[in-house]
């Protein structure tokens, strides 16, 4: 569960954000994003928790490659007491073509509004998992993306776009 993952990761430091990806039925997709209050704490998580076990599963921890782009959003989360609350400005994008570059995803999603953040998830070998998240400037833009881009075609594939849960 989200709480179990949060508790497991918190031994490395102060968590600012934890997102566990789940299916529409609420089952874990086996990947998550966590943000610590400092780079030292994130490094401690890499050093201490990579390869650790949670619910009989081996936890693999990778650094976020898009860290510089998230600086403004991170600062807002630090000052927001509800920083663990999900953002209605984010959408989950799935069935992405492989390979898919982040810039291509941003170009496609920008038809619905101003994209402030985008990430394509990769496995432990750096290969794309075929899903990711996109954050827009406003809730309205995120809703427009769901309405207009769900089942849209991207590089010959029909992609899914739904509210990030």
Secondary structure, 3 states (H helix, E strand, C coil): CHHHHHHHHHHHCCEEEEEEEECCCCCEEEEEEEEECCHHHHHHHHHHHCCCEECCEECCCCCCCCHHHHHHHHHHHHHCCCCCCCCCCEEEEECCCCCCCHHHHHHHHHHHCCEEEEEEEECCCCCEEEEEEEEECCHHHHHHHHHHHCCCEECCEECEEEECC
